[in-house]
Amino acid sequence: MAKIIGLDNMSAEEFKKELEKGGKFVMFPYAISIIVMTFKRSSDIYFVKADDSAIKYGYKYLLISLLLGWWGVPWGPVYTVQSIVNAFSGKDVTKEVLEEIKK
């Protein structure tokens, strides 16, 4: 499993309360292009509290995609637009992470 960021110093009880309030686990896809090759990657997993904004974590992946994602043909622009859309809320992977934790 990928590294999870945002759970530092959080007790199990605090974690449970945050999930109940709407906290979630998200990843941020980003694109990097090298002329004819485009690489689509994902960030580590972030735990975003219910009263927090995902863009606070996703902006750096947005910048990577904006600066480095467009240049690959044909997938650079496609992956970059997908990354831009996901940078504001992140890709929700809460279900997958909770299933992995239960194992």
MIGU-377485 format. One record per residue: x, y, z of N, C-alpha, C, O, CB in turn; chain; residue number from 1. Coordinates in steps of 0.1 Angstrom, whole numbers. Glycine has a CB too. Layout:
BEGIN
+-------+-------+-------+-------+-------+-------+-------+-------+-------+-------+-------+-------+-------+-------+-------+--------+-----+
:    nX :    nY :    nZ :   caX :   caY :   caZ :    cX :    cY :    cZ :    oX :    oY :    oZ :   cbX :   cbY :   cbZ : cadena : num :
+-------+-------+-------+-------+-------+-------+-------+-------+-------+-------+-------+-------+-------+-------+-------+--------+-----+
:     X :     Y :     Z :     X :     Y :     Z :     X :     Y :     Z :     X :     Y :     Z :     X :     Y :     Z :      A : NUM :
...
+-------+-------+-------+-------+-------+-------+-------+-------+-------+-------+-------+-------+-------+-------+-------+--------+-----+
***
This chain:
BEGIN
+-------+-------+-------+-------+-------+-------+-------+-------+-------+-------+-------+-------+-------+-------+-------+--------+-----+
:    nX :    nY :    nZ :   caX :   caY :   caZ :    cX :    cY :    cZ :    oX :    oY :    oZ :   cbX :   cbY :   cbZ : cadena : num :
+-------+-------+-------+-------+-------+-------+-------+-------+-------+-------+-------+-------+-------+-------+-------+--------+-----+
:     8 :   -12 :     0 :     0 :     0 :     0 :     9 :    12 :     0 :    20 :    12 :     6 :   -10 :     0 :    12 :      A :   1 :
:     4 :    23 :    -6 :    11 :    35 :    -7 :    12 :    42 :     7 :     4 :    39 :    16 :     5 :    45 :   -17 :      A :   2 :
:    21 :    51 :     8 :    22 :    59 :    21 :    10 :    67 :    23 :     4 :    73 :    13 :    35 :    68 :    20 :      A :   3 :
:     5 :    68 :    35 :    -6 :    76 :    39 :    -2 :    89 :    46 :     5 :    87 :    57 :   -17 :    68 :    47 :      A :   4 :
:    -5 :   100 :    41 :    -1 :   113 :    47 :   -14 :   119 :    54 :   -24 :   119 :    48 :     5 :   123 :    37 :      A :   5 :
:   -12 :   124 :    66 :   -23 :   131 :    73 :   -28 :   124 :    85 :   -38 :   129 :    91 :   -34 :   134 :    63 :      A :   6 :
:   -23 :   113 :    88 :   -27 :   106 :   100 :   -18 :   107 :   112 :   -20 :   101 :   122 :   -29 :    91 :    97 :      A :   7 :
:    -8 :   115 :   111 :     2 :   117 :   121 :    -5 :   122 :   134 :   -13 :   131 :   134 :    12 :   128 :   117 :      A :   8 :
:    -1 :   116 :   145 :    -6 :   119 :   158 :   -21 :   118 :   160 :   -26 :   125 :   169 :    -1 :   133 :   162 :      A :   9 :
:   -28 :   111 :   152 :   -42 :   109 :   153 :   -45 :    96 :   160 :   -41 :    86 :   155 :   -49 :   111 :   139 :      A :  10 :
:   -53 :    97 :   170 :   -57 :    84 :   177 :   -67 :    77 :   169 :   -73 :    82 :   159 :   -62 :    87 :   191 :      A :  11 :
:   -70 :    64 :   172 :   -80 :    56 :   165 :   -94 :    63 :   167 :  -102 :    63 :   157 :   -80 :    42 :   170 :      A :  12 :
:   -96 :    68 :   178 :  -109 :    74 :   181 :  -111 :    87 :   173 :  -121 :    89 :   167 :  -111 :    78 :   196 :      A :  13 :
:  -100 :    95 :   172 :  -101 :   107 :   164 :  -103 :   104 :   149 :  -111 :   110 :   142 :   -88 :   116 :   165 :      A :  14 :
:   -96 :    94 :   144 :   -97 :    89 :   131 :  -111 :    85 :   127 :  -117 :    88 :   117 :   -87 :    77 :   128 :      A :  15 :
:  -117 :    77 :   136 :  -131 :    72 :   135 :  -141 :    84 :   134 :  -150 :    84 :   125 :  -135 :    63 :   146 :      A :  16 :
:  -139 :    94 :   143 :  -148 :   106 :   143 :  -146 :   113 :   130 :  -156 :   118 :   124 :  -145 :   115 :   155 :      A :  17 :
:  -134 :   115 :   125 :  -132 :   122 :   112 :  -138 :   115 :   100 :  -144 :   121 :    92 :  -116 :   123 :   109 :      A :  18 :
:  -138 :   102 :   100 :  -144 :    94 :    90 :  -159 :    96 :    90 :  -166 :    98 :    80 :  -141 :    79 :    91 :      A :  19 :
:  -165 :    96 :   102 :  -179 :    98 :   104 :  -184 :   112 :    99 :  -195 :   114 :    94 :  -183 :    96 :   118 :      A :  20 :
:  -175 :   122 :   101 :  -178 :   136 :    97 :  -176 :   138 :    82 :  -181 :   148 :    77 :  -169 :   145 :   105 :      A :  21 :
:  -170 :   128 :    75 :  -168 :   130 :    61 :  -154 :   130 :    56 :  -151 :   133 :    45 :  -175 :   142 :    57 :      A :  22 :
:  -145 :   127 :    65 :  -131 :   126 :    61 :  -129 :   115 :    51 :  -137 :   106 :    50 :  -122 :   123 :    73 :      A :  23 :
:  -119 :   117 :    43 :  -117 :   107 :    32 :  -102 :   105 :    28 :   -94 :   114 :    31 :  -125 :   110 :    19 :      A :  24 :
:   -99 :    94 :    22 :   -86 :    92 :    16 :   -86 :    95 :     1 :   -95 :    91 :    -6 :   -81 :    77 :    19 :      A :  25 :
:   -76 :   103 :    -3 :   -76 :   107 :   -17 :   -62 :   105 :   -23 :   -52 :   106 :   -15 :   -81 :   121 :   -19 :      A :  26 :
:   -61 :   104 :   -36 :   -48 :   104 :   -43 :   -50 :   114 :   -54 :   -61 :   118 :   -59 :   -45 :    90 :   -49 :      A :  27 :
:   -38 :   120 :   -59 :   -38 :   130 :   -69 :   -31 :   125 :   -81 :   -18 :   123 :   -80 :   -33 :   143 :   -64 :      A :  28 :
:   -37 :   122 :   -92 :   -30 :   118 :  -104 :   -23 :   130 :  -110 :   -28 :   142 :  -109 :   -40 :   112 :  -114 :      A :  29 :
:   -12 :   128 :  -117 :    -5 :   138 :  -124 :     2 :   133 :  -136 :     4 :   120 :  -137 :     6 :   145 :  -114 :      A :  30 :
:     5 :   141 :  -145 :    11 :   137 :  -158 :    25 :   144 :  -160 :    26 :   155 :  -157 :     2 :   140 :  -170 :      A :  31 :
:    34 :   136 :  -166 :    47 :   141 :  -170 :    49 :   136 :  -184 :    48 :   124 :  -186 :    58 :   137 :  -160 :      A :  32 :
:    53 :   145 :  -193 :    55 :   141 :  -207 :    69 :   144 :  -211 :    76 :   154 :  -207 :    46 :   148 :  -216 :      A :  33 :
:    74 :   135 :  -219 :    87 :   137 :  -226 :    85 :   135 :  -241 :    86 :   123 :  -245 :    98 :   127 :  -220 :      A :  34 :
:    83 :   145 :  -248 :    80 :   146 :  -262 :    70 :   135 :  -267 :    58 :   139 :  -268 :    93 :   143 :  -269 :      A :  35 :
:    74 :   123 :  -269 :    64 :   113 :  -274 :    59 :   103 :  -264 :    51 :    95 :  -267 :    70 :   106 :  -286 :      A :  36 :
:    64 :   105 :  -252 :    59 :    96 :  -241 :    53 :   104 :  -230 :    58 :   115 :  -226 :    71 :    88 :  -236 :      A :  37 :
:    42 :    99 :  -225 :    35 :   106 :  -213 :    34 :    95 :  -202 :    29 :    84 :  -205 :    22 :   112 :  -217 :      A :  38 :
:    37 :    99 :  -190 :    36 :    91 :  -178 :    25 :    96 :  -169 :    25 :   108 :  -166 :    49 :    90 :  -171 :      A :  39 :
:    16 :    87 :  -166 :     5 :    91 :  -157 :     8 :    84 :  -144 :     9 :    72 :  -143 :    -9 :    87 :  -162 :      A :  40 :
:    10 :    92 :  -133 :    13 :    87 :  -120 :     3 :    92 :  -110 :    -5 :   101 :  -113 :    28 :    91 :  -116 :      A :  41 :
:     4 :    86 :   -98 :    -4 :    91 :   -87 :     4 :    94 :   -75 :    15 :    88 :   -73 :   -15 :    80 :   -83 :      A :  42 :
:    -1 :   103 :   -67 :     6 :   107 :   -55 :     5 :    97 :   -44 :    -2 :    86 :   -46 :     1 :   121 :   -50 :      A :  43 :
:    11 :    99 :   -33 :     8 :    91 :   -21 :    -7 :    93 :   -17 :   -13 :   102 :   -23 :    18 :    95 :    -9 :      A :  44 :
:   -11 :    86 :    -8 :   -25 :    87 :    -3 :   -25 :    98 :     8 :   -17 :    98 :    17 :   -31 :    74 :     2 :      A :  45 :
:   -35 :   107 :     7 :   -37 :   117 :    17 :   -50 :   115 :    25 :   -60 :   112 :    19 :   -37 :   132 :    11 :      A :  46 :
:   -50 :   117 :    38 :   -62 :   117 :    45 :   -67 :   131 :    47 :   -60 :   139 :    53 :   -60 :   110 :    60 :      A :  47 :
:   -78 :   134 :    41 :   -83 :   148 :    41 :   -95 :   148 :    51 :  -105 :   142 :    50 :   -88 :   153 :    27 :      A :  48 :
:   -93 :   156 :    62 :  -104 :   158 :    72 :  -116 :   164 :    66 :  -115 :   171 :    55 :   -99 :   166 :    84 :      A :  49 :
:  -127 :   162 :    72 :  -140 :   167 :    67 :  -140 :   182 :    65 :  -146 :   187 :    56 :  -151 :   163 :    76 :      A :  50 :
:  -134 :   190 :    74 :  -134 :   204 :    73 :  -121 :   210 :    66 :  -118 :   222 :    67 :  -134 :   210 :    87 :      A :  51 :
:  -114 :   201 :    59 :  -102 :   205 :    52 :  -105 :   205 :    37 :  -114 :   199 :    32 :   -90 :   196 :    56 :      A :  52 :
:   -96 :   212 :    29 :   -98 :   212 :    15 :   -87 :   203 :     8 :   -75 :   204 :    12 :   -97 :   227 :    10 :      A :  53 :
:   -91 :   195 :    -1 :   -82 :   186 :    -8 :   -72 :   194 :   -17 :   -60 :   190 :   -19 :   -89 :   176 :   -17 :      A :  54 :
:   -76 :   206 :   -22 :   -67 :   214 :   -31 :   -54 :   218 :   -23 :   -44 :   220 :   -29 :   -74 :   226 :   -36 :      A :  55 :
:   -55 :   218 :   -10 :   -43 :   222 :    -2 :   -32 :   211 :    -4 :   -20 :   215 :    -3 :   -47 :   222 :    13 :      A :  56 :
:   -36 :   199 :    -7 :   -26 :   189 :   -10 :   -24 :   186 :   -25 :   -13 :   182 :   -29 :   -30 :   176 :    -3 :      A :  57 :
:   -34 :   189 :   -33 :   -33 :   186 :   -47 :   -27 :   197 :   -56 :   -24 :   194 :   -67 :   -47 :   184 :   -52 :      A :  58 :
:   -25 :   209 :   -50 :   -20 :   220 :   -59 :    -6 :   216 :   -65 :    -3 :   220 :   -76 :   -19 :   232 :   -51 :      A :  59 :
:     3 :   210 :   -57 :    16 :   207 :   -63 :    15 :   197 :   -75 :    23 :   198 :   -84 :    25 :   201 :   -52 :      A :  60 :
:     6 :   188 :   -74 :     4 :   178 :   -85 :    -3 :   185 :   -97 :     0 :   182 :  -109 :    -4 :   166 :   -81 :      A :  61 :
:   -11 :   195 :   -94 :   -17 :   203 :  -105 :    -5 :   211 :  -112 :    -5 :   211 :  -124 :   -27 :   213 :   -99 :      A :  62 :
:     4 :   217 :  -104 :    15 :   224 :  -110 :    24 :   215 :  -119 :    28 :   219 :  -130 :    23 :   231 :   -99 :      A :  63 :
:    27 :   203 :  -114 :    35 :   194 :  -121 :    28 :   191 :  -135 :    35 :   191 :  -145 :    37 :   181 :  -113 :      A :  64 :
:    16 :   188 :  -135 :     8 :   185 :  -147 :     8 :   197 :  -156 :    10 :   196 :  -168 :    -6 :   180 :  -144 :      A :  65 :
:     5 :   209 :  -151 :     5 :   221 :  -159 :    18 :   224 :  -166 :    18 :   228 :  -178 :     0 :   233 :  -151 :      A :  66 :
:    29 :   222 :  -159 :    42 :   225 :  -164 :    48 :   214 :  -173 :    55 :   216 :  -183 :    52 :   228 :  -153 :      A :  67 :
:    45 :   201 :  -169 :    52 :   190 :  -175 :    43 :   180 :  -183 :    48 :   171 :  -190 :    60 :   183 :  -165 :      A :  68 :
:    30 :   182 :  -182 :    21 :   172 :  -187 :    17 :   173 :  -201 :    14 :   163 :  -208 :     9 :   171 :  -179 :      A :  69 :
:    16 :   185 :  -206 :    11 :   188 :  -220 :    19 :   183 :  -231 :    13 :   180 :  -242 :     9 :   203 :  -221 :      A :  70 :
:    31 :   181 :  -230 :    40 :   180 :  -241 :    40 :   167 :  -249 :    45 :   166 :  -260 :    54 :   183 :  -237 :      A :  71 :
:    35 :   157 :  -243 :    35 :   144 :  -250 :    23 :   142 :  -259 :    12 :   146 :  -256 :    35 :   132 :  -240 :      A :  72 :
:    26 :   137 :  -271 :    15 :   135 :  -281 :    12 :   120 :  -282 :    22 :   113 :  -284 :    19 :   141 :  -295 :      A :  73 :
:     0 :   116 :  -281 :   -12 :   123 :  -280 :   -18 :   123 :  -266 :   -27 :   131 :  -263 :   -23 :   116 :  -289 :      A :  74 :
:   -12 :   116 :  -256 :   -18 :   114 :  -243 :   -15 :   126 :  -233 :   -22 :   127 :  -223 :   -14 :   102 :  -237 :      A :  75 :
:    -5 :   134 :  -236 :    -2 :   145 :  -227 :   -13 :   154 :  -223 :   -16 :   156 :  -212 :     9 :   153 :  -233 :      A :  76 :
:   -20 :   159 :  -234 :   -31 :   168 :  -231 :   -43 :   161 :  -224 :   -49 :   167 :  -215 :   -36 :   175 :  -243 :      A :  77 :
:   -46 :   149 :  -227 :   -57 :   141 :  -221 :   -54 :   139 :  -207 :   -62 :   142 :  -198 :   -59 :   128 :  -229 :      A :  78 :
:   -42 :   133 :  -203 :   -39 :   131 :  -189 :   -37 :   143 :  -181 :   -41 :   144 :  -169 :   -26 :   123 :  -189 :      A :  79 :
:   -33 :   154 :  -187 :   -31 :   167 :  -180 :   -45 :   172 :  -176 :   -47 :   177 :  -165 :   -24 :   177 :  -189 :      A :  80 :
:   -55 :   172 :  -185 :   -68 :   176 :  -182 :   -74 :   168 :  -171 :   -81 :   173 :  -162 :   -77 :   176 :  -195 :      A :  81 :
:   -72 :   155 :  -172 :   -77 :   146 :  -161 :   -71 :   150 :  -147 :   -78 :   150 :  -137 :   -74 :   131 :  -164 :      A :  82 :
:   -58 :   153 :  -148 :   -51 :   156 :  -135 :   -56 :   170 :  -130 :   -57 :   171 :  -118 :   -36 :   157 :  -138 :      A :  83 :
:   -59 :   179 :  -139 :   -64 :   192 :  -134 :   -77 :   190 :  -127 :   -80 :   196 :  -117 :   -65 :   202 :  -146 :      A :  84 :
:   -86 :   182 :  -133 :   -99 :   180 :  -127 :   -98 :   174 :  -113 :  -105 :   178 :  -104 :  -108 :   171 :  -136 :      A :  85 :
:   -89 :   164 :  -112 :   -87 :   157 :   -99 :   -79 :   165 :   -89 :   -80 :   161 :   -77 :   -81 :   144 :  -102 :      A :  86 :
:   -72 :   175 :   -93 :   -64 :   182 :   -83 :   -73 :   190 :   -73 :   -68 :   193 :   -62 :   -55 :   192 :   -91 :      A :  87 :
:   -85 :   193 :   -76 :   -93 :   201 :   -67 :  -100 :   193 :   -56 :  -102 :   198 :   -45 :  -104 :   208 :   -75 :      A :  88 :
:  -103 :   180 :   -59 :  -109 :   172 :   -49 :  -102 :   159 :   -47 :  -104 :   152 :   -36 :  -123 :   168 :   -53 :      A :  89 :
:   -93 :   155 :   -55 :   -86 :   142 :   -54 :   -94 :   131 :   -58 :  -107 :   132 :   -59 :   -81 :   140 :   -40 :      A :  90 :
:   -88 :   119 :   -61 :   -95 :   107 :   -65 :   -98 :   100 :   -52 :   -88 :    96 :   -45 :   -87 :    98 :   -75 :      A :  91 :
:  -110 :    98 :   -48 :  -114 :    92 :   -36 :  -111 :    77 :   -36 :  -116 :    70 :   -44 :  -129 :    94 :   -33 :      A :  92 :
:  -102 :    73 :   -27 :   -98 :    59 :   -25 :  -102 :    54 :   -11 :   -95 :    44 :    -6 :   -83 :    57 :   -28 :      A :  93 :
:  -111 :    60 :    -4 :  -115 :    57 :     9 :  -119 :    42 :    11 :  -114 :    35 :    20 :  -126 :    66 :    14 :      A :  94 :
:  -127 :    38 :     2 :  -132 :    24 :     3 :  -121 :    14 :     2 :  -120 :     4 :    10 :  -142 :    21 :    -9 :      A :  95 :
:  -112 :    16 :    -8 :  -100 :     7 :   -10 :   -91 :     7 :     3 :   -86 :    -4 :     7 :   -93 :    11 :   -22 :      A :  96 :
:   -88 :    19 :     8 :   -79 :    20 :    20 :   -86 :    13 :    32 :   -79 :     5 :    39 :   -76 :    35 :    23 :      A :  97 :
:   -98 :    15 :    34 :  -105 :     9 :    46 :  -105 :    -6 :    44 :  -104 :   -13 :    54 :  -119 :    15 :    47 :      A :  98 :
:  -107 :   -11 :    32 :  -107 :   -26 :    30 :   -93 :   -31 :    33 :   -92 :   -42 :    39 :  -111 :   -29 :    15 :      A :  99 :
:   -83 :   -24 :    29 :   -69 :   -28 :    31 :   -66 :   -28 :    46 :   -59 :   -37 :    51 :   -59 :   -20 :    24 :      A : 100 :
:   -71 :   -18 :    53 :   -68 :   -17 :    68 :   -75 :   -28 :    75 :   -69 :   -33 :    85 :   -74 :    -3 :    73 :      A : 101 :
:   -87 :   -33 :    71 :   -94 :   -44 :    78 :   -86 :   -57 :    76 :   -89 :   -66 :    85 :  -108 :   -45 :    72 :      A : 102 :
:   -78 :   -59 :    67 :   -71 :   -71 :    65 :   -61 :   -74 :    76 :   -54 :   -85 :    75 :   -64 :   -72 :    51 :      A : 103 :
+-------+-------+-------+-------+-------+-------+-------+-------+-------+-------+-------+-------+-------+-------+-------+--------+-----+
***
